Amino acid sequence: MHFLATLIPFLLSALTQSQATPTGNSINTNTTTNTLQPKASKLPFGAVITHCTIPDTIALTFDDGPYIYTPQILDTLAQHGVRATFFLNGHNRGHIDASPEVVQRILAEGHQLGSHTWNHPSLDTLLYEEIVRQMTILEEAFMRILGFFPTYMRPPFLRHTPVVLGAMADLGYHVIGASVDTKDYENDNPDTNWVSFEKFKREVDAGGTIVLAHDAHQHTVEILVDNMLDDVEKRGLSAVTVGECLGDPYEFWYRTGR
């Protein structure tokens, strides 16, 4: 088990001792009675972040899990000795409540968890209240499984509007975009997977550092991840979580309420 797993009790203690709540529109949820000071992080809330700030780091991120391929991708990451970030849905290809052991394993092995909405709608098509609901219903699922929920999120399809970003600011979320988009969902077969890998290399060459892929696609897990990690190692980069590549302390990655 990764050493970060031993920090979980301390994380929960730190979260429950915090006092302040986010400013902005009033958010009324019944997730928990505990409060947190999410604004203590130096990272912006409700603003899109696309690049790492710590030199020589790269953050591989995987959307749309947990799914049947997620355990295999965790095995591959462990073999390479690296950490990644998983932006989970509540009910999309898989169902978070049906895979609590996968969620717990991601955390226990030192990876970072983020939110990717409950059922993957395009948030730019929703009203403010619907956007909030997409996030808070997933928070409730995280609370059932872990006892806390993330402060990081990624909007589905990377789509956002001022209303979406305003809701994320009010809810206290860091919004994570991507500067390397593998488009792996377009190349989920052995014959074209190399197209996503070549796109990955070009965009890393251009300075990209936050990488978007999906653990819900078979050939991403079986082919692309190994290729990306081999390339990362050749470049002498450190593959870390988004929080690490942004220099954000671990205690700010999760919370127990607002």
TORMARLUM-535311 format. One record per residue (C-alpha): residue number from 1; chain; x negated, z negated, y negated. Coordinates in pm, 1 decimal, padded with zeros to 6 digits. Example, Ala and Ser with C-alpha at 12.3 -4.5 7.8 and 13.67 -1.06 7.14 Angstrom:
% TORMARLUM-535311
+-----+---+----------+----------+----------+
:   k : c :       c1 :       c3 :       c2 :
+-----+---+----------+----------+----------+
:   1 : A : -01230.0 : -00780.0 :  00450.0 :
:   2 : A : -01367.0 : -00714.0 :  00106.0 :
+-----+---+----------+----------+----------+
END
This chain:
% TORMARLUM-535311
+-----+---+----------+----------+----------+
:   k : c :       c1 :       c3 :       c2 :
+-----+---+----------+----------+----------+
:   1 : A :  00000.0 :  00000.0 :  00000.0 :
:   2 : A : -00130.9 :  00093.3 : -00342.7 :
:   3 : A : -00254.7 : -00188.5 : -00564.3 :
:   4 : A :  00015.2 : -00116.3 : -00824.7 :
:   5 : A :  00274.8 : -00241.2 : -00581.7 :
:   6 : A :  00134.2 : -00590.9 : -00623.7 :
:   7 : A :  00219.0 : -00571.0 : -00993.4 :
:   8 : A :  00592.2 : -00537.9 : -00938.0 :
:   9 : A :  00667.2 : -00914.1 : -00952.9 :
:  10 : A :  00468.5 : -00938.9 : -01274.6 :
:  11 : A :  00649.7 : -00635.1 : -01409.8 :
:  12 : A :  00988.1 : -00790.9 : -01348.6 :
:  13 : A :  00877.0 : -01112.4 : -01513.0 :
:  14 : A :  00746.6 : -00928.5 : -01818.6 :
:  15 : A :  01063.9 : -00725.1 : -01850.6 :
:  16 : A :  01298.1 : -01020.3 : -01838.4 :
:  17 : A :  01097.6 : -01211.6 : -02100.4 :
:  18 : A :  01128.7 : -00936.8 : -02362.9 :
:  19 : A :  01381.3 : -00988.0 : -02643.8 :
:  20 : A :  01443.0 : -00686.8 : -02868.0 :
:  21 : A :  01683.0 : -00394.8 : -02811.8 :
:  22 : A :  01672.0 : -00032.5 : -02932.0 :
:  23 : A :  01812.7 :  00060.3 : -03270.9 :
:  24 : A :  02047.0 :  00353.4 : -03329.5 :
:  25 : A :  02393.7 :  00419.6 : -03192.5 :
:  26 : A :  02551.3 :  00131.2 : -03008.2 :
:  27 : A :  02509.8 :  00159.5 : -02632.4 :
:  28 : A :  02735.6 : -00055.1 : -02416.7 :
:  29 : A :  02641.6 : -00071.8 : -02050.1 :
:  30 : A :  02692.1 : -00324.2 : -01773.9 :
:  31 : A :  02365.7 : -00243.3 : -01598.1 :
:  32 : A :  02227.2 : -00594.6 : -01643.6 :
:  33 : A :  02241.0 : -00892.4 : -01873.7 :
:  34 : A :  01862.4 : -00896.2 : -01913.1 :
:  35 : A :  01704.3 : -00739.8 : -02221.8 :
:  36 : A :  01382.1 : -00560.5 : -02289.5 :
:  37 : A :  01169.8 : -00443.2 : -02578.0 :
:  38 : A :  01123.3 : -00075.6 : -02486.0 :
:  39 : A :  01006.5 :  00003.3 : -02840.0 :
:  40 : A :  00691.8 : -00201.8 : -02769.5 :
:  41 : A :  00540.4 :  00114.4 : -02622.7 :
:  42 : A :  00343.3 :  00319.8 : -02872.9 :
:  43 : A :  00486.1 :  00641.6 : -02729.1 :
:  44 : A :  00774.8 :  00804.4 : -02917.0 :
:  45 : A :  01132.3 :  00768.1 : -02795.2 :
:  46 : A :  01370.2 :  01061.7 : -02811.0 :
:  47 : A :  01087.8 :  01309.2 : -02877.7 :
:  48 : A :  00957.7 :  01564.0 : -02628.2 :
:  49 : A :  00607.8 :  01498.0 : -02490.8 :
:  50 : A :  00433.4 :  01793.2 : -02323.1 :
:  51 : A :  00062.0 :  01708.7 : -02307.7 :
:  52 : A : -00158.6 :  01428.1 : -02183.6 :
:  53 : A : -00359.9 :  01239.6 : -02443.1 :
:  54 : A : -00626.6 :  01084.7 : -02217.0 :
:  55 : A : -00917.4 :  01330.1 : -02176.1 :
:  56 : A : -00984.0 :  01491.2 : -01838.6 :
:  57 : A : -00647.4 :  01392.6 : -01692.1 :
:  58 : A : -00365.3 :  01603.8 : -01557.1 :
:  59 : A : -00020.6 :  01484.2 : -01451.3 :
:  60 : A :  00155.5 :  01651.6 : -01160.4 :
:  61 : A :  00528.4 :  01587.9 : -01181.2 :
:  62 : A :  00802.7 :  01662.4 : -00931.4 :
:  63 : A :  01171.7 :  01698.2 : -01014.5 :
:  64 : A :  01500.0 :  01689.5 : -00821.3 :
:  65 : A :  01416.6 :  01439.0 : -00548.0 :
:  66 : A :  01450.9 :  01232.9 : -00347.3 :
:  67 : A :  01487.4 :  01500.8 : -00080.8 :
:  68 : A :  01387.0 :  01570.7 :  00277.5 :
:  69 : A :  01046.0 :  01703.6 :  00171.1 :
:  70 : A :  00953.1 :  01408.6 : -00049.6 :
:  71 : A :  00784.6 :  01204.8 :  00228.0 :
:  72 : A :  00563.2 :  01502.7 :  00312.0 :
:  73 : A :  00452.8 :  01543.2 : -00047.8 :
:  74 : A :  00369.9 :  01172.7 : -00056.1 :
:  75 : A :  00152.0 :  01222.1 :  00251.9 :
:  76 : A : -00033.0 :  01507.4 :  00078.9 :
:  77 : A : -00088.4 :  01307.2 : -00238.2 :
:  78 : A : -00221.9 :  01017.8 : -00030.6 :
:  79 : A : -00462.9 :  01248.2 :  00151.1 :
:  80 : A : -00603.1 :  01358.8 : -00183.2 :
:  81 : A : -00603.6 :  01003.8 : -00319.9 :
:  82 : A : -00406.7 :  01093.1 : -00634.3 :
:  83 : A : -00097.1 :  00972.4 : -00814.8 :
:  84 : A :  00196.3 :  01173.5 : -00950.0 :
:  85 : A :  00530.3 :  01124.9 : -01123.3 :
:  86 : A :  00871.4 :  01181.7 : -00965.2 :
:  87 : A :  01174.2 :  01246.4 : -01185.0 :
:  88 : A :  01466.6 :  01158.2 : -00959.8 :
:  89 : A :  01830.1 :  01261.5 : -00959.7 :
:  90 : A :  02106.9 :  01038.6 : -00839.7 :
:  91 : A :  02315.7 :  01298.9 : -00660.1 :
:  92 : A :  02183.6 :  01654.3 : -00653.0 :
:  93 : A :  02012.1 :  01806.9 : -00349.9 :
:  94 : A :  01977.6 :  01458.4 : -00208.9 :
:  95 : A :  02144.4 :  01126.8 : -00289.4 :
:  96 : A :  01933.4 :  00841.2 : -00421.3 :
:  97 : A :  02147.6 :  00575.6 : -00252.6 :
:  98 : A :  02092.2 :  00747.8 :  00083.5 :
:  99 : A :  01712.4 :  00737.5 :  00043.6 :
: 100 : A :  01620.5 :  00392.1 : -00089.8 :
: 101 : A :  01316.4 :  00373.9 :  00136.1 :
: 102 : A :  01176.7 :  00694.6 : -00017.4 :
: 103 : A :  01225.0 :  00559.6 : -00370.0 :
: 104 : A :  01054.9 :  00235.3 : -00271.9 :
: 105 : A :  00769.9 :  00422.1 : -00104.2 :
: 106 : A :  00704.0 :  00633.0 : -00415.8 :
: 107 : A :  00665.0 :  00315.8 : -00618.4 :
: 108 : A :  00467.3 :  00127.1 : -00352.9 :
: 109 : A :  00210.8 :  00407.4 : -00323.7 :
: 110 : A :  00130.1 :  00390.9 : -00693.9 :
: 111 : A :  00331.5 :  00686.1 : -00821.9 :
: 112 : A :  00557.2 :  00672.9 : -01124.8 :
: 113 : A :  00934.6 :  00704.4 : -01121.0 :
: 114 : A :  01133.2 :  00874.2 : -01394.9 :
: 115 : A :  01496.3 :  00968.4 : -01451.7 :
: 116 : A :  01628.3 :  01323.5 : -01423.1 :
: 117 : A :  02001.3 :  01247.5 : -01478.3 :
: 118 : A :  02262.6 :  01164.1 : -01218.3 :
: 119 : A :  02361.9 :  01511.5 : -01096.2 :
: 120 : A :  02140.0 :  01754.9 : -01289.7 :
: 121 : A :  02369.1 :  01901.4 : -01555.5 :
: 122 : A :  02230.5 :  02095.0 : -01849.4 :
: 123 : A :  02244.0 :  01817.0 : -02106.5 :
: 124 : A :  02268.2 :  02060.6 : -02397.4 :
: 125 : A :  02624.3 :  02140.6 : -02283.1 :
: 126 : A :  02745.3 :  01778.3 : -02283.3 :
: 127 : A :  02889.6 :  01546.6 : -02544.2 :
: 128 : A :  02690.4 :  01239.4 : -02647.0 :
: 129 : A :  02900.3 :  01005.8 : -02433.0 :
: 130 : A :  02858.8 :  01229.0 : -02127.3 :
: 131 : A :  02482.6 :  01239.3 : -02177.7 :
: 132 : A :  02471.3 :  00861.5 : -02192.5 :
: 133 : A :  02679.6 :  00837.6 : -01876.7 :
: 134 : A :  02445.0 :  01072.3 : -01687.7 :
: 135 : A :  02161.0 :  00834.5 : -01765.3 :
: 136 : A :  02331.4 :  00499.0 : -01721.9 :
: 137 : A :  02492.4 :  00577.6 : -01386.0 :
: 138 : A :  02144.3 :  00662.3 : -01256.9 :
: 139 : A :  02013.1 :  00338.9 : -01408.5 :
: 140 : A :  02269.0 :  00152.0 : -01201.3 :
: 141 : A :  02141.2 :  00321.6 : -00885.8 :
: 142 : A :  01780.8 :  00230.1 : -00969.5 :
: 143 : A :  01894.6 : -00127.3 : -01026.1 :
: 144 : A :  02057.0 : -00137.5 : -00682.9 :
: 145 : A :  01741.7 : -00009.8 : -00513.3 :
: 146 : A :  01460.5 : -00162.0 : -00718.9 :
: 147 : A :  01605.4 : -00412.5 : -00963.5 :
: 148 : A :  01481.3 : -00212.5 : -01264.2 :
: 149 : A :  01490.4 :  00143.7 : -01398.4 :
: 150 : A :  01252.6 :  00385.8 : -01575.6 :
: 151 : A :  01178.0 :  00433.0 : -01944.3 :
: 152 : A :  01070.1 :  00793.7 : -01883.7 :
: 153 : A :  01303.4 :  01088.5 : -01830.0 :
: 154 : A :  01299.8 :  01465.8 : -01806.8 :
: 155 : A :  01604.3 :  01672.3 : -01907.0 :
: 156 : A :  01718.8 :  01920.3 : -01640.5 :
: 157 : A :  01601.0 :  02275.5 : -01708.5 :
: 158 : A :  01393.5 :  02121.2 : -01993.3 :
: 159 : A :  01696.3 :  02184.5 : -02215.8 :
: 160 : A :  01771.1 :  01955.5 : -02504.8 :
: 161 : A :  01934.6 :  01945.0 : -02846.3 :
: 162 : A :  01921.8 :  01695.7 : -03133.5 :
: 163 : A :  02220.0 :  01524.3 : -02970.4 :
: 164 : A :  02033.5 :  01492.9 : -02639.5 :
: 165 : A :  01720.3 :  01357.9 : -02806.2 :
: 166 : A :  01927.4 :  01121.1 : -03017.5 :
: 167 : A :  02090.3 :  00981.6 : -02705.5 :
: 168 : A :  01749.5 :  00935.4 : -02541.8 :
: 169 : A :  01620.8 :  00755.1 : -02851.2 :
: 170 : A :  01922.8 :  00524.6 : -02849.2 :
: 171 : A :  01878.4 :  00458.3 : -02477.3 :
: 172 : A :  01504.0 :  00399.4 : -02518.3 :
: 173 : A :  01365.5 :  00692.2 : -02316.9 :
: 174 : A :  01041.9 :  00884.4 : -02348.2 :
: 175 : A :  01135.4 :  01251.9 : -02298.8 :
: 176 : A :  00879.7 :  01436.3 : -02085.4 :
: 177 : A :  00860.4 :  01813.0 : -02100.9 :
: 178 : A :  00587.5 :  02029.6 : -01948.9 :
: 179 : A :  00292.1 :  02237.9 : -02064.6 :
: 180 : A :  00248.2 :  02389.4 : -01716.7 :
: 181 : A :  00568.0 :  02517.6 : -01556.6 :
: 182 : A :  00498.4 :  02651.5 : -01208.1 :
: 183 : A :  00844.9 :  02807.3 : -01169.4 :
: 184 : A :  00805.0 :  02714.6 : -00803.1 :
: 185 : A :  01179.0 :  02746.7 : -00740.8 :
: 186 : A :  01138.5 :  03121.8 : -00797.8 :
: 187 : A :  00862.4 :  03144.7 : -00536.5 :
: 188 : A :  00977.8 :  02920.1 : -00255.4 :
: 189 : A :  00844.9 :  03135.0 :  00028.1 :
: 190 : A :  00499.6 :  03195.0 :  00180.7 :
: 191 : A :  00470.6 :  03549.7 :  00046.5 :
: 192 : A :  00518.5 :  03472.6 : -00324.1 :
: 193 : A :  00409.7 :  03109.0 : -00355.6 :
: 194 : A :  00074.9 :  03232.7 : -00486.3 :
: 195 : A :  00256.1 :  03353.0 : -00800.1 :
: 196 : A :  00333.6 :  02993.0 : -00893.8 :
: 197 : A : -00024.1 :  02889.9 : -00819.9 :
: 198 : A : -00163.1 :  03164.8 : -01043.7 :
: 199 : A :  00078.0 :  03057.5 : -01318.8 :
: 200 : A : -00043.7 :  02700.3 : -01275.0 :
: 201 : A : -00408.7 :  02807.3 : -01316.5 :
: 202 : A : -00338.3 :  03023.1 : -01623.0 :
: 203 : A : -00149.1 :  02750.3 : -01800.9 :
: 204 : A : -00409.5 :  02484.6 : -01719.1 :
: 205 : A : -00671.8 :  02726.4 : -01852.7 :
: 206 : A : -00466.5 :  02742.5 : -02172.1 :
: 207 : A : -00476.3 :  02364.8 : -02210.8 :
: 208 : A : -00166.6 :  02256.9 : -02020.3 :
: 209 : A : -00181.6 :  01907.4 : -01871.3 :
: 210 : A :  00171.6 :  01799.9 : -01770.2 :
: 211 : A :  00270.6 :  02008.7 : -01468.2 :
: 212 : A :  00628.7 :  02077.8 : -01360.2 :
: 213 : A :  00705.7 :  02140.3 : -00992.0 :
: 214 : A :  00973.6 :  02026.5 : -00746.7 :
: 215 : A :  00959.7 :  01816.1 : -00431.8 :
: 216 : A :  01291.6 :  01967.8 : -00326.7 :
: 217 : A :  01133.8 :  02302.6 : -00230.8 :
: 218 : A :  00970.1 :  02344.5 :  00108.1 :
: 219 : A :  00684.4 :  02575.5 :  00016.0 :
: 220 : A :  00594.6 :  02376.8 : -00292.7 :
: 221 : A :  00533.6 :  02087.3 : -00056.2 :
: 222 : A :  00368.4 :  02288.8 :  00220.7 :
: 223 : A :  00151.3 :  02524.0 :  00012.9 :
: 224 : A :  00152.0 :  02480.9 : -00364.5 :
: 225 : A :  00067.3 :  02112.0 : -00389.2 :
: 226 : A : -00250.2 :  02144.1 : -00181.1 :
: 227 : A : -00357.8 :  02448.9 : -00379.4 :
: 228 : A : -00298.9 :  02273.7 : -00712.3 :
: 229 : A : -00484.6 :  01962.0 : -00604.1 :
: 230 : A : -00780.1 :  02161.1 : -00473.5 :
: 231 : A : -00797.7 :  02337.7 : -00809.6 :
: 232 : A : -00770.4 :  02009.3 : -00999.3 :
: 233 : A : -01061.5 :  01871.3 : -00799.4 :
: 234 : A : -01271.8 :  02180.9 : -00868.7 :
: 235 : A : -01206.2 :  02138.5 : -01239.1 :
: 236 : A : -01319.6 :  01775.6 : -01227.3 :
: 237 : A : -00985.9 :  01648.3 : -01357.4 :
: 238 : A : -00814.5 :  01325.4 : -01257.3 :
: 239 : A : -00459.4 :  01370.2 : -01127.2 :
: 240 : A : -00266.6 :  01067.6 : -01253.4 :
: 241 : A :  00084.0 :  00962.7 : -01349.9 :
: 242 : A :  00238.7 :  01067.8 : -01679.5 :
: 243 : A :  00220.2 :  00710.5 : -01805.5 :
: 244 : A : -00150.3 :  00694.4 : -01724.3 :
: 245 : A : -00228.6 :  01031.7 : -01881.4 :
: 246 : A : -00056.8 :  00912.9 : -02199.9 :
: 247 : A : -00236.3 :  00579.2 : -02206.4 :
: 248 : A :  00091.1 :  00387.3 : -02178.5 :
: 249 : A :  00049.9 :  00045.9 : -02007.5 :
: 250 : A :  00226.1 :  00007.2 : -01673.5 :
: 251 : A :  00450.8 : -00274.6 : -01796.2 :
: 252 : A :  00625.6 : -00026.7 : -02029.6 :
: 253 : A :  00719.8 :  00221.4 : -01756.9 :
: 254 : A :  01025.3 :  00027.3 : -01637.4 :
: 255 : A :  01283.2 : -00222.3 : -01763.1 :
: 256 : A :  01573.0 : -00432.1 : -01645.2 :
: 257 : A :  01816.4 : -00362.6 : -01927.5 :
: 258 : A :  01858.0 : -00299.7 : -02298.8 :
+-----+---+----------+----------+----------+
END
